[in-house]
């Protein structure tokens, strides 16, 4: 219950913003018989918001795509830590010794929790995003990561796109697509856009 209250406050503070750029700039229409996925997009890529991004929810963000396909796309904003500490949000013994922050993963489903976990071995209950990086919504994976002292980040919410919506945004120059870097995801180095 405490987590839901914290997430509600964060959502009000960060997402009560002006309408998004999409409210002012319509996406180019797509022909119903032509599907043109952008070959640069796939799970395990970074989306870097371009300077033309006017939506305050995404301005200055770096998103790791955790899913991409004909059903749409989903990602986690990796550079939006909240003031909420993991030890405040979760009553897990393994989190009491952690100073890590809860991150805001995106404006969709902010009452849902996601974990990005670094592991050389396959993680049961998690999906592989790229080499040594897994994503999960499992409470068991979350608890286990804290207890094991693993390297991880926890996110409230995610960013989501309908089929081909992200492809159109990329074609409009709203996002730059880059290969994801595990060291950037876990804050061991800064992103160096090419």
Backbone as CSV, one residue per row, in Angstrom:
resi,resn,N_x,N_y,N_z,CA_x,CA_y,CA_z,C_x,C_y,C_z
1,UNK,0.822,-1.195,0.000,0.000,0.000,0.000,0.867,1.261,0.000
2,UNK,1.977,1.212,0.749,2.866,2.351,0.801,3.453,2.635,-0.585
3,UNK,3.811,1.572,-1.321,4.366,1.740,-2.657,3.358,2.421,-3.576
4,UNK,2.100,1.990,-3.523,1.076,2.603,-4.382,0.908,4.090,-4.071
5,UNK,0.965,4.460,-2.784,0.840,5.864,-2.399,2.025,6.669,-2.927
6,UNK,3.239,6.134,-2.794,4.431,6.813,-3.296,4.358,6.976,-4.812
7,UNK,3.931,5.927,-5.502,3.834,5.990,-6.955,2.781,7.001,-7.390
8,UNK,1.692,7.085,-6.645,0.656,8.060,-6.983,1.193,9.481,-6.863
9,UNK,1.955,9.768,-5.816,2.542,11.097,-5.635,3.531,11.400,-6.750
10,UNK,4.387,10.423,-7.074,5.369,10.612,-8.148,4.654,10.876,-9.468
11,UNK,3.630,10.102,-9.737,2.878,10.273,-10.977,2.288,11.674,-11.062
12,UNK,1.699,12.147,-9.975,1.118,13.491,-9.978,2.178,14.556,-10.206
13,UNK,3.333,14.402,-9.560,4.380,15.402,-9.679,5.026,15.418,-11.056
14,UNK,5.281,14.242,-11.610,6.049,14.178,-12.844,5.217,14.112,-14.116
15,UNK,4.016,13.607,-14.025,3.254,13.409,-15.248,2.049,14.324,-15.376
16,UNK,1.846,15.216,-14.433,0.791,16.199,-14.598,1.418,17.345,-15.375
17,UNK,1.424,17.156,-16.660,2.136,18.087,-17.533,1.230,18.512,-18.676
18,UNK,1.774,19.401,-19.475,1.053,19.840,-20.661,0.826,18.652,-21.585
19,UNK,-0.124,18.752,-22.485,-0.339,17.670,-23.442,0.943,17.349,-24.200
20,UNK,1.034,16.143,-24.683,2.256,15.709,-25.352,2.372,16.339,-26.735
21,UNK,3.588,16.223,-27.300,3.833,16.758,-28.628,2.891,16.126,-29.638
22,UNK,2.477,14.875,-29.394,1.594,14.182,-30.326,0.213,14.849,-30.395
23,UNK,-0.149,15.582,-29.334,-1.425,16.291,-29.345,-1.384,17.488,-30.298
24,UNK,-0.184,17.984,-30.587,-0.045,19.142,-31.441,0.473,18.794,-32.834
25,UNK,1.194,17.693,-32.936,1.816,17.313,-34.198,1.311,15.925,-34.581
26,UNK,0.358,15.847,-35.514,-0.160,14.528,-35.864,0.905,13.668,-36.528
27,UNK,0.843,12.379,-36.253,1.754,11.443,-36.888,1.371,11.299,-38.354
28,UNK,2.356,11.068,-39.226,2.001,10.878,-40.627,1.121,9.645,-40.776
29,UNK,0.118,9.732,-41.633,-0.769,8.579,-41.781,-0.016,7.393,-42.377
30,UNK,-0.415,6.213,-41.944,0.194,5.021,-42.530,-0.851,4.349,-43.412
31,UNK,-0.416,3.872,-44.535,-1.304,3.195,-45.458,-1.690,1.854,-44.846
32,UNK,-2.980,1.477,-44.871,-3.406,0.249,-44.199,-2.793,-1.022,-44.781
33,UNK,-2.312,-0.982,-46.026,-1.755,-2.194,-46.630,-0.228,-2.201,-46.644
34,UNK,0.377,-1.116,-46.175,1.830,-1.047,-46.163,2.301,-0.991,-44.720
35,UNK,3.102,-1.966,-44.337,3.677,-1.962,-43.002,5.176,-1.828,-43.169
36,UNK,5.729,-0.760,-42.634,7.145,-0.495,-42.837,7.864,-0.367,-41.504
37,UNK,8.131,-1.483,-40.853,8.885,-1.395,-39.603,10.280,-0.822,-39.870
38,UNK,10.765,-0.063,-38.932,12.091,0.526,-39.035,13.116,-0.544,-38.667
39,UNK,14.013,-0.856,-39.587,14.984,-1.936,-39.387,15.951,-1.648,-38.244
40,UNK,16.068,-0.391,-37.840,16.980,-0.049,-36.738,16.412,-0.424,-35.383
41,UNK,15.090,-0.607,-35.300,14.438,-0.862,-34.016,14.419,-2.347,-33.672
42,UNK,14.690,-2.644,-32.416,14.587,-4.007,-31.898,14.756,-3.960,-30.382
43,UNK,14.386,-5.037,-29.754,14.614,-5.174,-28.322,16.113,-5.014,-28.084
44,UNK,16.480,-4.308,-26.998,17.886,-4.124,-26.684,18.520,-2.902,-27.315
45,UNK,17.707,-1.988,-27.850,18.218,-0.730,-28.420,17.874,0.420,-27.474
46,UNK,18.675,1.472,-27.538,18.370,2.709,-26.832,17.592,3.627,-27.759
47,UNK,16.620,4.339,-27.191,15.970,5.461,-27.845,16.427,6.699,-27.084
48,UNK,17.040,7.626,-27.775,17.520,8.857,-27.154,16.650,9.992,-27.680
49,UNK,15.976,10.693,-26.768,15.078,11.779,-27.175,15.882,12.868,-27.876
50,UNK,15.391,13.295,-29.024,16.074,14.355,-29.770,15.703,15.714,-29.171
51,UNK,16.456,16.750,-29.506,16.125,18.091,-29.010,14.734,18.548,-29.433
52,UNK,14.180,17.949,-30.503,12.846,18.348,-30.957,11.726,17.741,-30.096
53,UNK,12.090,16.891,-29.134,11.093,16.281,-28.244,10.546,17.359,-27.314
54,UNK,9.265,17.658,-27.436,8.653,18.693,-26.595,7.780,18.123,-25.491
55,UNK,7.526,16.825,-25.515,6.726,16.188,-24.473,7.575,16.125,-23.199
56,UNK,7.190,16.831,-22.133,8.014,16.855,-20.917,8.191,15.479,-20.272
57,UNK,7.308,14.543,-20.572,7.448,13.199,-20.010,8.628,12.460,-20.623
58,UNK,9.065,12.874,-21.802,10.146,12.181,-22.505,11.337,13.069,-22.841
59,UNK,11.238,14.357,-22.611,12.335,15.262,-22.923,13.589,14.870,-22.142
60,UNK,14.699,14.723,-22.850,15.969,14.389,-22.218,16.109,12.938,-21.776
61,UNK,15.235,12.068,-22.244,15.269,10.684,-21.769,16.083,9.754,-22.654
62,UNK,16.504,8.672,-22.012,17.098,7.530,-22.700,16.218,6.341,-22.338
63,UNK,15.694,5.658,-23.337,14.800,4.523,-23.108,15.458,3.260,-23.632
64,UNK,15.417,2.212,-22.829,15.868,0.898,-23.276,14.646,0.142,-23.766
65,UNK,14.643,-0.242,-25.044,13.539,-1.045,-25.566,13.641,-2.456,-24.998
66,UNK,12.589,-2.891,-24.306,12.572,-4.246,-23.734,11.673,-5.175,-24.540
67,UNK,10.890,-4.604,-25.470,10.056,-5.407,-26.362,9.779,-4.595,-27.614
68,UNK,9.796,-5.275,-28.753,9.500,-4.615,-30.012,9.016,-5.669,-30.994
69,UNK,7.913,-5.369,-31.685,7.394,-6.315,-32.667,6.138,-5.776,-33.317
70,UNK,5.433,-6.644,-33.999,4.227,-6.242,-34.719,3.085,-5.854,-33.788
71,UNK,3.178,-6.201,-32.510,2.136,-5.813,-31.552,2.427,-4.454,-30.926
72,UNK,3.590,-3.890,-31.210,3.965,-2.601,-30.646,5.327,-2.671,-29.985
73,UNK,5.601,-1.711,-29.115,6.902,-1.635,-28.465,6.731,-1.195,-27.024
74,UNK,7.689,-1.585,-26.192,7.705,-1.179,-24.787,9.143,-0.935,-24.367
75,UNK,9.333,0.041,-23.500,10.668,0.352,-23.020,10.634,0.957,-21.638
76,UNK,11.826,1.102,-21.048,11.981,1.685,-19.719,12.911,2.893,-19.801
77,UNK,12.458,4.012,-19.241,13.308,5.199,-19.163,14.383,4.899,-18.120
78,UNK,15.641,4.904,-18.531,16.697,4.499,-17.598,17.342,5.652,-16.853
79,UNK,17.002,6.887,-17.197,17.673,8.032,-16.572,16.716,8.966,-15.827
80,UNK,15.692,8.407,-15.181,14.764,9.213,-14.390,14.615,8.642,-12.971
81,UNK,15.651,8.788,-12.134,15.492,8.330,-10.760,14.494,9.230,-10.019
82,UNK,13.758,8.653,-9.104,12.828,9.424,-8.272,13.503,9.688,-6.929
83,UNK,12.928,10.531,-6.098,13.494,10.741,-4.765,13.190,9.581,-3.802
84,UNK,12.430,8.617,-4.262,12.036,7.491,-3.408,13.128,6.428,-3.416
85,UNK,13.610,6.062,-2.237,14.618,5.011,-2.098,13.937,3.649,-2.129
86,UNK,14.655,2.648,-2.646,14.109,1.285,-2.692,13.729,0.799,-1.294
87,UNK,14.519,1.159,-0.309,14.236,0.734,1.066,12.943,1.355,1.600
88,UNK,12.516,2.485,1.044,11.244,3.103,1.431,10.065,2.450,0.711
89,UNK,10.294,2.072,-0.536,9.209,1.566,-1.377,8.912,0.084,-1.145
90,UNK,9.918,-0.674,-0.742,9.754,-2.125,-0.601,10.207,-2.581,0.772
91,UNK,9.411,-3.453,1.360,9.741,-3.968,2.683,10.440,-5.322,2.550
92,UNK,11.540,-5.333,1.776,12.322,-6.554,1.584,13.639,-6.385,2.337
93,UNK,14.025,-7.427,3.061,15.255,-7.368,3.850,16.462,-6.985,2.993
94,UNK,16.535,-7.531,1.784,17.671,-7.256,0.909,17.765,-5.814,0.450
95,UNK,16.679,-5.039,0.574,16.688,-3.647,0.143,17.039,-2.687,1.272
96,UNK,17.031,-3.160,2.501,17.289,-2.270,3.642,18.699,-1.695,3.605
97,UNK,19.632,-2.430,3.001,21.029,-1.980,2.942,21.336,-1.246,1.641
98,UNK,20.350,-1.065,0.800,20.559,-0.439,-0.510,20.182,1.035,-0.475
99,UNK,20.995,1.850,-1.128,20.690,3.277,-1.249,20.003,3.595,-2.566
100,UNK,19.844,2.577,-3.419,19.315,2.793,-4.755,17.949,3.450,-4.772
101,UNK,17.696,4.189,-5.833,16.426,4.888,-6.009,15.482,4.057,-6.869
102,UNK,14.207,4.299,-6.695,13.183,3.785,-7.592,13.185,4.702,-8.805
103,UNK,13.193,4.136,-10.013,13.207,4.913,-11.241,11.806,4.991,-11.822
104,UNK,11.552,6.074,-12.556,10.291,6.217,-13.265,10.506,5.667,-14.665
105,UNK,9.925,4.503,-14.945,10.149,3.827,-16.221,9.354,4.396,-17.370
106,UNK,8.296,5.132,-17.070,7.471,5.720,-18.117,6.082,6.027,-17.611
107,UNK,5.269,6.672,-18.445,3.952,7.134,-18.007,2.854,6.073,-18.013
108,UNK,3.141,4.884,-18.531,2.120,3.836,-18.612,2.272,2.881,-17.425
109,UNK,1.161,2.517,-16.802,1.177,1.519,-15.735,2.098,1.867,-14.588
110,UNK,2.013,3.083,-14.072,2.938,3.504,-13.018,2.734,2.767,-11.702
111,UNK,1.691,1.953,-11.615,1.528,1.125,-10.418,2.133,-0.270,-10.624
112,UNK,2.768,-0.482,-11.791,3.455,-1.741,-12.081,4.947,-1.552,-11.849
113,UNK,5.604,-2.609,-11.364,7.027,-2.540,-11.068,7.795,-3.467,-12.011
114,UNK,8.873,-2.944,-12.575,9.749,-3.690,-13.473,11.152,-3.680,-12.889
115,UNK,11.898,-4.738,-13.146,13.286,-4.790,-12.720,14.164,-5.109,-13.920
116,UNK,15.259,-4.364,-14.061,16.316,-4.698,-15.008,17.445,-5.268,-14.172
117,UNK,17.873,-6.454,-14.514,18.824,-7.201,-13.711,20.020,-7.592,-14.560
118,UNK,21.200,-7.403,-14.017,22.431,-7.804,-14.719,22.838,-9.179,-14.212
119,UNK,22.974,-10.132,-15.148,23.341,-11.497,-14.770,23.998,-12.208,-15.940
120,UNK,25.072,-12.919,-15.659,25.734,-13.717,-16.698,24.969,-15.012,-16.947
121,UNK,24.142,-15.428,-15.967,23.341,-16.649,-16.100,21.899,-16.269,-16.415
122,UNK,21.188,-17.189,-17.052,19.778,-16.975,-17.341,19.009,-16.788,-16.028
123,UNK,18.069,-15.857,-16.006,17.297,-15.555,-14.809,15.902,-16.136,-14.976
124,UNK,15.555,-17.087,-14.122,14.222,-17.697,-14.172,13.174,-16.639,-13.817
125,UNK,12.123,-16.551,-14.649,11.068,-15.572,-14.416,11.361,-14.221,-15.030
126,UNK,12.387,-14.162,-15.903,12.758,-12.901,-16.547,13.032,-13.151,-18.027
127,UNK,12.878,-12.118,-18.831,13.161,-12.202,-20.261,14.463,-11.493,-20.590
128,UNK,15.227,-12.071,-21.483,16.508,-11.488,-21.881,16.259,-10.299,-22.807
129,UNK,16.883,-9.164,-22.481,16.778,-7.959,-23.296,18.006,-7.833,-24.196
130,UNK,19.158,-8.054,-23.644,20.414,-8.109,-24.365,21.394,-8.911,-23.524
131,UNK,22.592,-9.111,-24.015,23.552,-9.947,-23.304,23.704,-9.484,-21.853
132,UNK,23.443,-10.398,-20.932,23.595,-10.181,-19.491,22.596,-9.184,-18.883
133,UNK,21.538,-8.825,-19.602,20.501,-7.940,-19.048,19.140,-8.590,-19.238
134,UNK,18.395,-8.687,-18.131,17.086,-9.326,-18.125,16.060,-8.354,-17.545
135,UNK,14.806,-8.504,-17.971,13.714,-7.691,-17.447,12.654,-8.625,-16.873
136,UNK,12.024,-8.163,-15.786,10.988,-8.972,-15.163,10.012,-8.088,-14.391
137,UNK,8.820,-8.635,-14.207,7.829,-8.013,-13.324,7.550,-8.927,-12.136
138,UNK,8.321,-9.980,-12.000,8.119,-10.978,-10.952,8.594,-10.476,-9.585
139,UNK,7.739,-10.606,-8.602,8.118,-10.226,-7.237,9.233,-11.126,-6.717
140,UNK,9.216,-12.393,-7.111,10.273,-13.314,-6.694,11.629,-12.876,-7.237
141,UNK,11.663,-12.441,-8.493,12.921,-11.966,-9.088,13.385,-10.705,-8.359
142,UNK,12.446,-9.815,-8.049,12.768,-8.575,-7.347,13.364,-8.866,-5.969
143,UNK,12.695,-9.714,-5.204,13.197,-10.077,-3.870,14.548,-10.763,-3.970
144,UNK,14.661,-11.691,-4.917,15.902,-12.438,-5.083,17.082,-11.544,-5.434
145,UNK,16.843,-10.525,-6.251,17.915,-9.606,-6.644,18.436,-8.850,-5.430
146,UNK,17.528,-8.405,-4.581,17.938,-7.687,-3.371,18.702,-8.580,-2.415
147,UNK,18.232,-9.808,-2.254,18.880,-10.745,-1.335,20.241,-11.191,-1.842
148,UNK,20.379,-11.326,-3.169,21.622,-11.841,-3.748,22.677,-10.756,-3.926
149,UNK,22.299,-9.509,-3.728,23.256,-8.424,-3.929,23.578,-8.203,-5.396
150,UNK,22.653,-8.579,-6.271,22.861,-8.435,-7.716,22.812,-6.969,-8.126
151,UNK,23.311,-6.670,-9.317,23.231,-5.324,-9.870,21.900,-5.200,-10.605
152,UNK,21.080,-4.245,-10.183,19.764,-4.098,-10.789,19.246,-2.680,-10.627
153,UNK,18.191,-2.375,-11.383,17.444,-1.123,-11.277,15.967,-1.481,-11.245
154,UNK,15.191,-0.749,-10.440,13.758,-0.996,-10.311,13.008,0.218,-10.855
155,UNK,11.959,-0.048,-11.647,11.220,0.996,-12.351,9.731,0.903,-12.059
156,UNK,9.099,2.045,-11.881,7.643,2.137,-11.793,7.153,2.607,-13.154
157,UNK,6.330,1.801,-13.806,5.778,2.165,-15.100,6.720,1.886,-16.252
158,UNK,6.204,2.117,-17.454,6.961,1.884,-18.676,6.459,2.820,-19.768
159,UNK,7.186,2.852,-20.876,6.768,3.602,-22.061,6.255,2.590,-23.077
160,UNK,5.136,2.886,-23.717,4.563,1.943,-24.664,4.094,2.621,-25.940
161,UNK,4.141,1.872,-27.028,3.730,2.362,-28.341,2.854,1.335,-29.028
162,UNK,1.863,1.794,-29.756,1.018,0.932,-30.584,1.835,0.446,-31.782
163,UNK,1.340,-0.570,-32.503,2.072,-1.048,-33.684,2.422,0.085,-34.650
164,UNK,3.679,0.154,-35.028,4.258,1.121,-35.970,4.262,2.565,-35.473
165,UNK,3.725,2.836,-34.292,3.756,4.209,-33.766,5.195,4.666,-33.519
166,UNK,5.987,3.831,-32.881,7.378,4.187,-32.621,8.150,4.341,-33.930
167,UNK,7.886,3.480,-34.885,8.552,3.568,-36.190,8.306,4.942,-36.822
168,UNK,7.058,5.419,-36.738,6.734,6.742,-37.298,7.443,7.846,-36.516
169,UNK,7.502,7.723,-35.195,8.178,8.742,-34.388,9.671,8.797,-34.740
170,UNK,10.279,7.634,-34.948,11.691,7.591,-35.340,11.870,8.229,-36.711
171,UNK,10.967,7.940,-37.654,11.080,8.518,-38.999,10.904,10.037,-38.975
172,UNK,10.193,10.551,-37.972,10.006,11.995,-37.826,11.183,12.656,-37.114
173,UNK,12.122,11.860,-36.613,13.292,12.419,-35.942,13.101,12.701,-34.470
174,UNK,12.027,12.187,-33.875,11.762,12.420,-32.459,12.742,11.627,-31.582
175,UNK,13.151,10.456,-32.067,14.078,9.579,-31.330,15.285,9.245,-32.188
176,UNK,16.445,9.145,-31.553,17.638,8.576,-32.181,17.759,7.148,-31.671
177,UNK,18.078,6.219,-32.549,18.210,4.812,-32.185,19.693,4.483,-32.074
178,UNK,20.076,3.865,-30.956,21.472,3.483,-30.717,21.523,2.080,-30.135
179,UNK,22.651,1.415,-30.288,22.847,0.141,-29.611,22.900,0.393,-28.112
180,UNK,22.227,-0.442,-27.350,22.240,-0.298,-25.891,23.608,-0.697,-25.351
181,UNK,23.959,-0.110,-24.232,25.243,-0.369,-23.588,24.958,-0.702,-22.122
182,UNK,25.357,-1.890,-21.709,25.081,-2.359,-20.345,25.684,-1.434,-19.293
183,UNK,26.827,-0.824,-19.589,27.479,0.072,-18.626,26.684,1.363,-18.443
184,UNK,25.996,1.810,-19.482,25.148,3.000,-19.378,23.888,2.661,-18.576
185,UNK,23.315,1.486,-18.839,22.094,1.078,-18.142,22.294,1.093,-16.632
186,UNK,23.446,0.630,-16.188,23.700,0.522,-14.754,24.604,1.640,-14.236
187,UNK,24.638,2.756,-14.970,25.301,3.998,-14.564,26.795,3.861,-14.314
188,UNK,27.449,2.980,-15.025,28.904,2.867,-14.880,29.628,3.811,-15.843
189,UNK,28.911,4.271,-16.858,29.482,5.285,-17.759,28.345,6.084,-18.383
190,UNK,28.690,7.258,-18.887,27.701,8.149,-19.495,27.506,7.765,-20.968
191,UNK,26.345,8.081,-21.469,26.047,7.846,-22.880,26.810,8.846,-23.726
192,UNK,27.458,8.356,-24.753,28.184,9.210,-25.694,27.529,9.072,-27.067
193,UNK,26.538,9.928,-27.355,25.865,9.833,-28.657,26.847,10.019,-29.803
194,UNK,26.638,9.226,-30.846,27.488,9.315,-32.038,26.947,10.334,-32.988
